[in-house]
Amino acid sequence: MEDQYNLPHNQVFSPYNLAELFQFWNRFPDAVLCSGGTDLLRRQRNRIFALPQNLISLDKVEELQKINRTERHLEIGAAICLSDIPRIGKIVPEPLVAIINSIGNPRLRNLASIGGAIMSSHRYSDIHSILIAQDATYELKSASNSRWISASKFVVSGPQLLQEEQALISRIRIPLTQWTYMFHKKIGNINRDDPNGGTFLLLCSIEKDIITDLRIIFVGSIILRFKDMETHLVGQSIPLDEKIADTLIYEYSSFITEKILDNNYLQHSIIRSMKASLYNIV
Protein backbone atom coordinates (compact mmCIF):
# COMPACT_ATOMS: atom_id res chain seq x y z
CA MET A 1 0.00 0.00 0.00
CA GLU A 2 1.36 3.43 -0.98
CA ASP A 3 2.44 5.64 1.91
CA GLN A 4 0.16 8.68 1.72
CA TYR A 5 2.85 10.78 3.47
CA ASN A 6 5.51 9.91 0.88
CA LEU A 7 3.77 11.12 -2.26
CA PRO A 8 5.49 12.52 -5.38
CA HIS A 9 6.48 16.19 -5.21
CA ASN A 10 3.85 18.63 -6.54
CA GLN A 11 4.50 22.03 -8.05
CA VAL A 12 2.01 24.90 -7.95
CA PHE A 13 2.64 27.94 -10.14
CA SER A 14 0.88 31.26 -9.50
CA PRO A 15 1.30 33.56 -12.51
CA TYR A 16 0.21 37.19 -12.30
CA ASN A 17 -0.71 37.59 -15.96
CA LEU A 18 -1.40 35.54 -19.07
CA ALA A 19 2.15 35.94 -20.38
CA GLU A 20 3.54 34.28 -17.25
CA LEU A 21 0.82 31.64 -17.36
CA PHE A 22 1.74 30.53 -20.86
CA GLN A 23 5.44 30.52 -19.98
CA PHE A 24 4.74 28.05 -17.18
CA TRP A 25 2.35 26.05 -19.35
CA ASN A 26 4.87 25.84 -22.20
CA ARG A 27 7.49 24.56 -19.78
CA PHE A 28 5.10 22.07 -18.16
CA PRO A 29 2.50 21.14 -20.82
CA ASP A 30 0.98 18.50 -18.53
CA ALA A 31 0.09 21.13 -15.93
CA VAL A 32 -3.56 21.39 -14.86
CA LEU A 33 -5.19 24.82 -14.68
CA CYS A 34 -7.00 25.47 -11.42
CA SER A 35 -9.08 28.33 -10.05
CA GLY A 36 -11.53 27.48 -7.25
CA GLY A 37 -10.54 23.81 -7.28
CA THR A 38 -14.07 22.51 -6.67
CA ASP A 39 -13.94 20.13 -9.64
CA LEU A 40 -10.39 19.04 -8.86
CA LEU A 41 -11.17 18.16 -5.24
CA ARG A 42 -14.53 16.57 -5.93
CA ARG A 43 -15.15 13.42 -3.87
CA GLN A 44 -11.67 13.46 -2.31
CA ARG A 45 -11.98 12.18 1.24
CA ASN A 46 -8.38 11.62 2.38
CA ARG A 47 -6.62 14.08 4.67
CA ILE A 48 -4.03 14.63 1.95
CA PHE A 49 -5.50 15.41 -1.45
CA ALA A 50 -4.40 13.61 -4.59
CA LEU A 51 -3.27 16.41 -6.90
CA PRO A 52 -1.70 16.55 -10.35
CA GLN A 53 2.08 16.80 -10.32
CA ASN A 54 1.95 20.30 -11.82
CA LEU A 55 -0.76 22.88 -11.12
CA ILE A 56 -1.17 26.40 -12.48
CA SER A 57 -3.32 28.58 -10.25
CA LEU A 58 -5.46 31.15 -12.04
CA ASP A 59 -6.41 33.13 -8.94
CA LYS A 60 -3.82 35.91 -9.44
CA VAL A 61 -4.00 36.22 -13.23
CA GLU A 62 -5.05 39.82 -13.70
CA GLU A 63 -6.75 39.41 -17.08
CA LEU A 64 -9.00 36.62 -15.76
CA GLN A 65 -10.32 38.76 -12.89
CA LYS A 66 -11.69 41.66 -14.90
CA ILE A 67 -15.32 42.66 -15.39
CA ASN A 68 -16.26 45.03 -18.22
CA ARG A 69 -19.69 46.47 -18.98
CA THR A 70 -21.04 48.09 -22.13
CA GLU A 71 -24.56 49.01 -23.18
CA ARG A 72 -25.01 45.66 -24.91
CA HIS A 73 -22.70 43.17 -23.20
CA LEU A 74 -21.23 42.08 -19.91
CA GLU A 75 -17.73 40.61 -20.09
CA ILE A 76 -16.65 38.46 -17.15
CA GLY A 77 -13.17 37.09 -16.56
CA ALA A 78 -13.13 33.31 -16.39
CA ALA A 79 -11.65 33.26 -12.85
CA ILE A 80 -14.45 35.38 -11.34
CA CYS A 81 -16.21 33.27 -8.71
CA LEU A 82 -19.90 32.55 -9.18
CA SER A 83 -20.98 34.40 -6.05
CA ASP A 84 -19.42 37.66 -7.31
CA ILE A 85 -21.52 37.76 -10.49
CA PRO A 86 -24.88 38.66 -8.86
CA ARG A 87 -23.04 41.37 -6.91
CA ILE A 88 -22.15 43.19 -10.13
CA GLY A 89 -25.59 44.77 -9.96
CA LYS A 90 -28.89 45.04 -11.77
CA ILE A 91 -27.17 44.93 -15.15
CA VAL A 92 -26.82 41.14 -14.75
CA PRO A 93 -29.82 39.39 -16.37
CA GLU A 94 -32.13 38.07 -13.64
CA PRO A 95 -32.28 34.48 -15.02
CA LEU A 96 -28.47 34.29 -14.85
CA VAL A 97 -28.57 35.40 -11.22
CA ALA A 98 -31.34 32.90 -10.41
CA ILE A 99 -29.49 29.99 -11.99
CA ILE A 100 -26.18 30.87 -10.35
CA ASN A 101 -27.95 31.00 -6.98
CA SER A 102 -29.37 27.51 -7.64
CA ILE A 103 -25.92 25.96 -8.10
CA GLY A 104 -24.63 24.12 -5.04
CA ASN A 105 -24.47 26.11 -1.82
CA PRO A 106 -22.95 29.48 -0.84
CA ARG A 107 -19.62 27.90 0.10
CA LEU A 108 -19.29 26.25 -3.29
CA ARG A 109 -20.32 29.43 -5.14
CA ASN A 110 -17.71 31.40 -3.19
CA LEU A 111 -15.02 29.05 -4.51
CA ALA A 112 -16.19 27.96 -7.94
CA SER A 113 -15.33 30.21 -10.89
CA ILE A 114 -17.55 30.74 -13.90
CA GLY A 115 -14.82 29.32 -16.13
CA GLY A 116 -14.55 26.26 -13.92
CA ALA A 117 -18.32 25.74 -14.02
CA ILE A 118 -18.21 25.84 -17.82
CA MET A 119 -15.26 23.44 -17.93
CA SER A 120 -16.53 20.96 -15.32
CA SER A 121 -15.81 17.42 -16.46
CA HIS A 122 -18.31 15.86 -14.05
CA ARG A 123 -21.54 17.81 -14.39
CA TYR A 124 -23.93 19.23 -16.93
CA SER A 125 -23.71 22.55 -15.16
CA ASP A 126 -26.85 24.67 -15.14
CA ILE A 127 -24.61 27.50 -16.29
CA HIS A 128 -24.51 25.98 -19.80
CA SER A 129 -28.24 26.32 -20.36
CA ILE A 130 -28.46 30.00 -19.45
CA LEU A 131 -25.30 30.97 -21.33
CA ILE A 132 -26.49 29.18 -24.47
CA ALA A 133 -29.94 30.77 -24.14
CA GLN A 134 -28.35 34.22 -23.68
CA ASP A 135 -26.24 33.70 -26.84
CA ALA A 136 -23.06 34.08 -24.80
CA THR A 137 -19.64 33.68 -26.39
CA TYR A 138 -16.31 32.62 -24.88
CA GLU A 139 -12.85 33.91 -25.70
CA LEU A 140 -10.40 31.04 -26.19
CA LYS A 141 -6.91 32.33 -25.49
CA SER A 142 -3.64 30.65 -26.38
CA ALA A 143 -0.06 31.93 -26.25
CA SER A 144 -0.21 33.07 -29.87
CA ASN A 145 -3.80 34.06 -30.59
CA SER A 146 -7.38 34.32 -29.36
CA ARG A 147 -10.80 33.70 -30.86
CA TRP A 148 -14.44 33.70 -29.82
CA ILE A 149 -16.77 30.71 -29.87
CA SER A 150 -20.48 30.51 -29.09
CA ALA A 151 -21.56 28.82 -25.86
CA SER A 152 -23.55 26.22 -27.83
CA LYS A 153 -20.59 25.26 -30.03
CA PHE A 154 -18.28 25.15 -27.04
CA VAL A 155 -20.34 22.48 -25.27
CA VAL A 156 -19.89 20.24 -28.32
CA SER A 157 -16.30 20.91 -29.40
CA GLY A 158 -14.75 23.48 -27.05
CA PRO A 159 -12.86 21.20 -24.61
CA GLN A 160 -11.20 19.39 -27.52
CA LEU A 161 -10.21 22.72 -29.10
CA LEU A 162 -8.68 23.89 -25.82
CA GLN A 163 -6.61 20.73 -25.60
CA GLU A 164 -5.46 20.85 -29.22
CA GLU A 165 -4.49 24.53 -29.06
CA GLN A 166 -3.23 24.58 -25.43
CA ALA A 167 -5.72 27.35 -24.76
CA LEU A 168 -8.04 28.41 -21.97
CA ILE A 169 -11.28 30.33 -21.61
CA SER A 170 -10.26 33.88 -20.72
CA ARG A 171 -13.53 35.86 -20.95
CA ILE A 172 -17.26 35.21 -21.13
CA ARG A 173 -19.27 37.79 -23.09
CA ILE A 174 -22.98 37.85 -22.22
CA PRO A 175 -25.55 39.93 -24.13
CA LEU A 176 -27.64 41.97 -21.71
CA THR A 177 -30.99 40.62 -22.85
CA GLN A 178 -33.62 41.00 -20.14
CA TRP A 179 -36.50 38.54 -19.72
CA THR A 180 -40.01 38.72 -18.31
CA TYR A 181 -40.51 35.05 -17.46
CA MET A 182 -38.23 32.11 -16.74
CA PHE A 183 -38.92 28.41 -16.26
CA HIS A 184 -35.94 26.34 -15.08
CA LYS A 185 -36.07 22.63 -14.30
CA LYS A 186 -33.29 20.27 -13.27
CA ILE A 187 -33.96 16.77 -14.56
CA GLY A 188 -32.59 13.65 -12.94
CA ASN A 189 -28.97 13.49 -11.85
CA ILE A 190 -26.85 16.04 -13.69
CA ASN A 191 -23.62 14.04 -13.46
CA ARG A 192 -22.14 13.55 -16.91
CA ASP A 193 -22.24 9.77 -16.61
CA ASP A 194 -26.02 9.81 -16.05
CA PRO A 195 -27.96 9.68 -19.35
CA ASN A 196 -31.13 10.77 -17.51
CA GLY A 197 -29.69 14.10 -16.35
CA GLY A 198 -29.87 17.63 -17.69
CA THR A 199 -31.46 21.06 -17.47
CA PHE A 200 -34.56 22.41 -19.22
CA LEU A 201 -34.82 26.19 -19.58
CA LEU A 202 -37.40 28.55 -21.09
CA LEU A 203 -36.90 32.32 -21.23
CA CYS A 204 -39.60 34.66 -22.47
CA SER A 205 -39.88 38.41 -23.10
CA ILE A 206 -43.39 39.88 -23.05
CA GLU A 207 -44.50 43.37 -24.06
CA LYS A 208 -48.13 44.47 -23.92
CA ASP A 209 -49.25 40.84 -23.50
CA ILE A 210 -47.37 39.77 -26.66
CA ILE A 211 -44.43 37.35 -26.70
CA THR A 212 -41.56 39.30 -28.28
CA ASP A 213 -38.67 36.88 -27.71
CA LEU A 214 -38.37 33.28 -26.60
CA ARG A 215 -35.64 30.72 -25.89
CA ILE A 216 -36.37 27.04 -25.19
CA ILE A 217 -33.45 24.70 -24.56
CA PHE A 218 -32.45 21.40 -22.97
CA VAL A 219 -28.81 20.69 -22.07
CA GLY A 220 -27.71 17.21 -21.06
CA SER A 221 -26.00 14.39 -22.91
CA ILE A 222 -27.56 16.09 -25.93
CA ILE A 223 -28.39 19.74 -26.59
CA LEU A 224 -31.89 20.48 -27.89
CA ARG A 225 -32.80 23.99 -29.01
CA PHE A 226 -36.45 24.33 -30.06
CA LYS A 227 -35.98 27.16 -32.57
CA ASP A 228 -39.04 26.37 -34.72
CA MET A 229 -41.25 26.44 -31.63
CA GLU A 230 -39.67 29.73 -30.57
CA THR A 231 -40.38 31.25 -34.00
CA HIS A 232 -43.98 29.98 -33.95
CA LEU A 233 -44.71 31.41 -30.50
CA VAL A 234 -43.13 34.85 -30.96
CA GLY A 235 -46.00 37.23 -31.69
CA GLN A 236 -48.59 35.14 -29.83
CA SER A 237 -50.65 36.82 -27.13
CA ILE A 238 -50.74 35.61 -23.56
CA PRO A 239 -52.12 33.67 -21.91
CA LEU A 240 -51.35 31.19 -24.64
CA ASP A 241 -54.23 29.52 -26.42
CA GLU A 242 -54.27 25.97 -25.04
CA LYS A 243 -54.91 24.49 -28.49
CA ILE A 244 -51.79 26.17 -29.89
CA ALA A 245 -49.70 25.00 -26.94
CA ASP A 246 -51.06 21.44 -27.12
CA THR A 247 -50.46 21.24 -30.88
CA LEU A 248 -46.86 22.40 -30.55
CA ILE A 249 -46.16 20.04 -27.67
CA TYR A 250 -47.60 17.14 -29.64
CA GLU A 251 -45.48 17.99 -32.68
CA TYR A 252 -42.31 18.32 -30.65
CA SER A 253 -42.94 15.14 -28.68
CA SER A 254 -41.98 13.16 -31.79
CA PHE A 255 -38.94 15.40 -32.32
CA ILE A 256 -37.79 14.71 -28.76
CA THR A 257 -38.27 10.95 -29.06
CA GLU A 258 -36.31 10.95 -32.34
CA LYS A 259 -33.40 12.83 -30.79
CA ILE A 260 -33.35 10.90 -27.51
CA LEU A 261 -33.64 7.21 -28.32
CA ASP A 262 -34.41 4.45 -25.81
CA ASN A 263 -34.80 6.76 -22.82
CA ASN A 264 -38.45 7.10 -21.88
CA TYR A 265 -37.68 8.82 -18.59
CA LEU A 266 -35.77 11.68 -20.17
CA GLN A 267 -38.22 12.00 -23.07
CA HIS A 268 -41.20 12.31 -20.73
CA SER A 269 -39.33 14.63 -18.34
CA ILE A 270 -38.55 17.10 -21.13
CA ILE A 271 -42.11 16.97 -22.46
CA ARG A 272 -43.55 17.53 -18.96
CA SER A 273 -41.18 20.47 -18.45
CA MET A 274 -42.21 21.93 -21.79
CA LYS A 275 -45.91 21.66 -20.88
CA ALA A 276 -45.40 23.26 -17.49
CA SER A 277 -43.33 26.10 -18.92
CA LEU A 278 -45.77 26.96 -21.74
CA TYR A 279 -48.92 26.69 -19.62
CA ASN A 280 -47.48 29.03 -17.00
CA ILE A 281 -46.31 31.88 -19.19
CA VAL A 282 -47.98 34.93 -17.66
PAVOKOL-363565 format. One record per residue (C-alpha): residue in one letter; x, y, z; residue number from 0. Coordinates in steps of 0.001 Angstrom, whole numbers. Each point is the difference from the previous one (the first is absolute). Last residue first. Layout:
N
> residuo,x,y,z,num
> a,X,Y,Z,NUM
...
END
This chain:
282
> residuo,x,y,z,num
> v,-47984,34929,-17658,281
> i,1674,-3046,-1530,280
> n,-1169,-2857,2189,279
> y,-1441,-2339,-2622,278
> l,3152,275,-2114,277
> s,2442,-858,2810,276
> a,-2077,-2839,1433,275
> k,-505,-1607,-3390,274
> m,3695,272,-910,273
> s,1032,-1461,3343,272
> r,-2369,-2939,-512,271
> i,1444,-564,-3501,270
> i,3556,138,1330,269
> s,-784,-2471,2789,268
> h,-1866,-2319,-2389,267
> q,2975,-312,-2339,266
> l,2457,-325,2897,265
> y,-1915,-2861,1589,264
> n,-769,-1711,-3295,263
> n,3651,-342,-935,262
> d,394,-2311,-2995,261
> l,770,2760,-2512,260
> i,283,3684,812,259
> k,-41,1939,-3276,258
> e,-2912,-1884,-1553,257
> t,-1963,-3,3276,256
> i,482,3758,300,255
> f,-1153,690,-3560,254
> s,-3043,-2234,533,253
> s,-952,1978,3108,252
> y,631,3180,-1969,251
> e,-3179,-326,-2032,250
> y,-2120,-855,3038,249
> i,1447,2903,1978,248
> l,-701,2357,-2884,247
> t,-3600,-1161,-325,246
> d,-605,197,3756,245
> a,1362,3562,183,244
> i,-2087,1174,-2954,243
> k,-3119,-1678,1397,242
> e,640,1476,3458,241
> d,32,3554,-1383,240
> l,2880,1667,1775,239
> p,-762,2485,2739,238
> i,1380,1932,-1653,237
> s,88,1218,-3573,236
> q,2064,-1684,-2699,235
> g,2583,2093,-1859,234
> v,2867,-2385,728,233
> l,-1575,-3437,460,232
> h,731,-1432,-3448,231
> t,3594,1267,-47,230
> e,717,-1512,3425,229
> m,-1586,-3295,-1063,228
> d,2213,-69,-3081,227
> k,3058,784,2140,226
> f,-464,-2826,2518,225
> r,3646,-339,1050,224
> l,913,-3511,1119,223
> i,3499,-735,1301,222
> i,827,-3653,660,221
> s,1564,-1704,3021,220
> g,-1712,2821,1847,219
> v,-1103,3483,-1012,218
> f,-3634,713,-903,217
> i,-1004,3296,-1586,216
> i,-2917,2343,-628,215
> r,726,3672,-703,214
> l,-2729,2562,-704,213
> d,-297,3604,-1120,212
> t,-2893,2420,-565,211
> i,-2867,-1948,1581,210
> i,-2947,2413,40,209
> d,-1872,1077,3158,208
> k,1114,3622,-420,207
> e,3633,-1095,-137,206
> i,1109,-3490,1003,205
> s,3509,-1473,-43,204
> c,281,-3745,626,203
> l,2702,-2342,1238,202
> l,-503,-3767,146,201
> l,2579,-2360,1506,200
> f,267,-3780,366,199
> t,3098,-1354,1749,198
> g,1590,-3426,-218,197
> g,175,-3535,1338,196
> n,-1435,-3324,-1160,195
> p,3170,-1094,-1845,194
> d,1940,132,3302,193
> d,3779,-44,-558,192
> r,96,3785,-306,191
> n,-1480,486,3452,190
> i,-3223,2001,-224,189
> n,-2122,-2554,1835,188
> g,-3625,162,-1085,187
> i,-1369,3122,-1629,186
> k,676,3501,1298,185
> k,-2783,2359,-1033,184
> h,126,3707,-780,183
> f,-2976,2071,-1176,182
> m,686,3701,-484,181
> y,-2281,2938,-725,180
> t,501,3678,-843,179
> w,3517,-183,-1411,178
> q,2872,2459,-422,177
> t,2629,-384,-2707,176
> l,3355,1356,1136,175
> p,2095,-2046,-2419,174
> i,2569,-2081,1908,173
> r,3709,-61,-871,172
> i,2008,-2580,1959,171
> r,3732,652,185,170
> s,3269,-1981,232,169
> i,-1021,-3546,-887,168
> l,3240,-1924,-365,167
> a,2321,-1054,-2787,166
> q,2491,-2775,-673,165
> e,-1263,-50,-3626,164
> e,-969,-3679,-161,163
> q,-1153,-119,3622,162
> l,-2066,3163,-229,161
> l,-1530,-1174,-3279,160
> q,-993,-3329,1587,159
> p,-1662,1813,2908,158
> g,-1883,2274,-2437,157
> s,-1554,-2561,-2353,156
> v,-3591,-676,1078,155
> v,-451,2242,3053,154
> f,2065,2666,-1773,153
> k,-2314,114,-2986,152
> s,-2961,963,2200,151
> a,1992,2598,1966,150
> s,1078,1688,-3230,149
> i,3714,199,-784,148
> w,2329,2994,59,147
> r,3637,-2,-1042,146
> s,3422,620,1494,145
> n,3579,-266,-1228,144
> s,3595,-985,719,143
> a,149,-1142,3620,142
> s,-3580,-1276,-132,141
> k,-3273,1682,896,140
> l,-3490,-1293,-707,139
> e,-2454,2874,491,138
> y,-3451,-1297,823,137
> t,-3331,1062,-1506,136
> a,-3428,404,1590,135
> d,-3173,-382,-2046,134
> q,-2110,513,3162,133
> a,-1592,-3446,-463,132
> i,3450,-1586,-328,131
> l,1190,1789,3138,130
> i,-3162,-971,1889,129
> s,218,-3683,-919,128
> h,3738,-340,561,127
> i,-110,1527,3509,126
> d,-2235,-2836,1157,125
> s,3140,-2117,-19,124
> y,-221,-3326,-1770,123
> r,2393,-1417,2539,122
> h,3230,-1944,338,121
> s,2494,1557,-2410,120
> s,-716,3538,1142,119
> m,1271,2475,-2618,118
> i,-2951,2402,113,117
> a,-107,-95,3801,116
> g,3766,514,103,115
> g,-270,3065,-2211,114
> i,-2731,1416,2233,113
> s,2218,-529,3008,112
> a,-853,-2252,2944,111
> l,1162,1093,3434,110
> n,-2680,2354,1322,109
> r,-2615,-1971,-1952,108
> l,1029,-3177,1854,107
> r,-327,1642,3390,106
> p,-3330,1587,-943,105
> n,-1523,-3374,-978,104
> g,-159,-1990,-3219,103
> i,-1289,1842,-3060,102
> s,-3447,1546,458,101
> n,1417,3487,656,100
> i,1772,-122,-3364,99
> i,-3311,-885,-1647,98
> a,-1851,2909,1579,97
> v,2767,2505,-802,96
> l,98,-1114,-3638,95
> p,-3804,196,-170,94
> e,152,3581,1386,93
> p,2305,1325,-2736,92
> v,3006,1748,1626,91
> i,-354,3796,-400,90
> k,-1724,107,3373,89
> g,3305,-269,1811,88
> i,3441,-1579,-161,87
> r,-893,-1823,3217,86
> p,-1836,-2707,-1948,85
> i,3359,-900,-1630,84
> d,2099,-106,3179,83
> s,-1563,-3253,1260,82
> l,1084,-1859,-3131,81
> c,3691,723,469,80
> i,1758,2109,-2635,79
> a,2795,-2118,-1510,78
> a,-1476,48,-3532,77
> g,-39,3778,-170,76
> i,-3484,1370,-595,75
> e,-1075,2151,-2936,74
> l,-3507,1477,181,73
> h,-1468,1092,-3289,72
> r,-2305,2489,-1715,71
> e,449,3349,1729,70
> t,3515,-923,1052,69
> r,1353,-1619,3145,68
> n,3428,-1441,768,67
> i,940,-2369,2824,66
> k,3629,-997,487,65
> q,1377,-2906,2018,64
> l,1314,-2138,-2877,63
> e,2255,2787,-1315,62
> e,1695,416,3382,61
> v,1054,-3603,467,60
> k,182,-313,3795,59
> d,-2598,-2777,492,58
> l,958,-1976,-3102,57
> s,2139,-2571,1799,56
> i,2152,-2182,-2238,55
> l,409,-3518,1361,54
> n,2704,-2584,-698,53
> q,135,-3499,1502,52
> p,-3785,-248,-33,51
> l,-1570,-143,3455,50
> a,-1124,-2799,2306,49
> f,-1108,1800,3145,48
> i,1477,-782,3399,47
> r,-2594,-551,2718,46
> n,-1764,-2456,-2289,45
> r,-3594,558,-1141,44
> q,305,1278,-3554,43
> r,-3477,-34,-1553,42
> r,617,3145,-2066,41
> l,3368,1594,687,40
> l,774,874,-3617,39
> d,-3549,1094,-773,38
> t,-124,2377,2970,37
> g,3526,1301,-617,36
> g,-995,3671,30,35
> s,2458,850,-2794,34
> c,2074,-2862,-1371,33
> l,1812,-649,-3266,32
> v,1626,-3428,-179,31
> a,3655,-264,-1066,30
> d,890,-2624,-2603,29
> p,1515,2642,-2292,28
> f,2600,926,2665,27
> r,2396,2485,-1618,26
> n,-2625,1287,-2423,25
> w,-2515,211,2844,24
> f,2392,1996,2176,23
> q,694,2472,-2802,22
> f,-3695,12,-882,21
> l,-919,1112,3508,20
> e,2720,2637,106,19
> a,-1398,1658,-3134,18
> l,-3546,-403,1316,17
> n,689,2053,3110,16
> y,916,-401,3660,15
> p,1097,-3629,-210,14
> s,-420,-2302,3009,13
> f,1761,-3319,-645,12
> v,-628,-3038,2195,11
> q,2487,-2870,-105,10
> n,-648,-3402,1518,9
> h,2625,-2444,1326,8
> p,-993,-3663,-168,7
> l,-1719,-1398,3118,6
> n,1742,-1211,3138,5
> y,-2663,871,2594,4
> q,-2685,-2100,-1753,3
> d,2275,-3045,189,2
> e,-1076,-2206,-2889,1
> m,-1360,-3433,980,0
END
